[in-house]
Amino acid sequence: MKLDSKLKRIGLKVRAKTERFARKNKYQKTLEGCCGIASGWLLDELNKSKIKARAILVIDELEIDLSHCYVLVEEKYIFDVTATQFGEEKIVIQDRNELKAIPWYWGK
């Protein structure tokens, strides 16, 4: 199975799990505030599939409340299942070298 297919499958699974968590714990439907736990679940699933990944935490230097966590896969792909809080798709899988100027992915 190709990497993009594996990531989509994992993304759908973790997105559904995160949505259930958000409903149960009264988070917003956009999943605001769920990025850390969702990224942890993504890492668990990626590790099970033997896909190299690490979590990235971006913190705004001016306002600590403006932070976001996502996963970087194989040092190339941004993988995020909570980007709906920023008006993005439910599952973002994007080559970081082709990254548009989105402030919540500026971390290295």
QUIBEL-V283439 format. One record per residue. N is the residue number from 1. RES is the residue in one small letter. SS is DSSP state (a for helix, b for strand, c for the rest). OMEGA is omega in degrees with one decimal (999 if undefined). NEAR is the number of other C-alpha atoms within 8 Angstrom. Layout:
# QUIBEL-V283439
N_RES_SS_OMEGA_NEAR / N_RES_SS_OMEGA_NEAR
This chain:
# QUIBEL-V283439
1_m_c_-179.7_4 / 2_k_c_-178.0_5 / 3_l_a_-177.4_6 / 4_d_a_176.5_6 / 5_s_a_177.8_8 / 6_k_a_-179.4_9 / 7_l_a_178.0_9 / 8_k_a_179.2_9 / 9_r_a_178.6_8 / 10_i_a_180.0_11 / 11_g_a_178.4_12 / 12_l_a_-179.5_9 / 13_k_a_-176.7_8 / 14_v_a_176.5_12 / 15_r_a_179.5_13 / 16_a_a_179.0_8 / 17_k_a_-179.8_8 / 18_t_a_177.1_11 / 19_e_a_177.1_10 / 20_r_a_177.9_8 / 21_f_a_-178.5_8 / 22_a_a_178.4_13 / 23_r_a_-177.2_10 / 24_k_a_-175.1_7 / 25_n_c_173.9_6 / 26_k_c_171.0_6 / 27_y_c_178.7_11 / 28_q_c_179.0_8 / 29_k_c_179.1_8 / 30_t_c_179.7_8 / 31_l_c_175.0_14 / 32_e_c_-179.3_10 / 33_g_c_-178.0_6 / 34_c_c_-172.4_11 / 35_c_a_-179.4_13 / 36_g_a_-179.0_10 / 37_i_a_178.0_7 / 38_a_a_178.0_13 / 39_s_a_175.2_14 / 40_g_a_177.7_9 / 41_w_a_175.7_9 / 42_l_a_179.3_12 / 43_l_a_177.8_12 / 44_d_a_-178.5_8 / 45_e_a_178.6_9 / 46_l_a_177.2_12 / 47_n_a_177.5_10 / 48_k_a_179.8_7 / 49_s_c_178.9_6 / 50_k_c_176.5_6 / 51_i_c_-177.4_9 / 52_k_c_-179.0_8 / 53_a_b_175.1_12 / 54_r_b_178.8_8 / 55_a_b_177.2_11 / 56_i_b_175.2_10 / 57_l_b_178.1_9 / 58_v_b_178.9_11 / 59_i_b_176.6_10 / 60_d_c_-177.5_9 / 61_e_c_-176.9_5 / 62_l_c_-177.6_4 / 63_e_c_-174.2_7 / 64_i_c_179.8_8 / 65_d_c_179.8_6 / 66_l_c_178.9_7 / 67_s_b_178.9_10 / 68_h_b_178.9_10 / 69_c_b_176.7_11 / 70_y_b_-177.2_13 / 71_v_b_174.0_14 / 72_l_b_-176.3_13 / 73_v_b_177.6_12 / 74_e_c_179.1_8 / 75_e_c_-175.8_6 / 76_k_c_-170.9_9 / 77_y_b_170.5_11 / 78_i_b_-176.9_14 / 79_f_b_-172.8_12 / 80_d_b_178.2_12 / 81_v_c_179.0_14 / 82_t_c_-177.9_14 / 83_a_a_176.5_13 / 84_t_a_177.6_11 / 85_q_a_177.6_9 / 86_f_a_179.8_5 / 87_g_c_179.2_6 / 88_e_c_178.6_8 / 89_e_c_178.0_7 / 90_k_c_179.5_9 / 91_i_c_178.3_13 / 92_v_b_171.8_11 / 93_i_b_-172.6_9 / 94_q_b_174.7_9 / 95_d_b_-176.5_9 / 96_r_a_176.6_8 / 97_n_a_177.8_5 / 98_e_a_-173.7_6 / 99_l_c_171.2_8 / 100_k_c_-175.3_4 / 101_a_c_178.1_4 / 102_i_c_-171.5_7 / 103_p_a_-177.1_5 / 104_w_a_175.7_8 / 105_y_a_-175.8_7 / 106_w_c_-180.0_7 / 107_g_c_-178.5_7 / 108_k_c_999_3
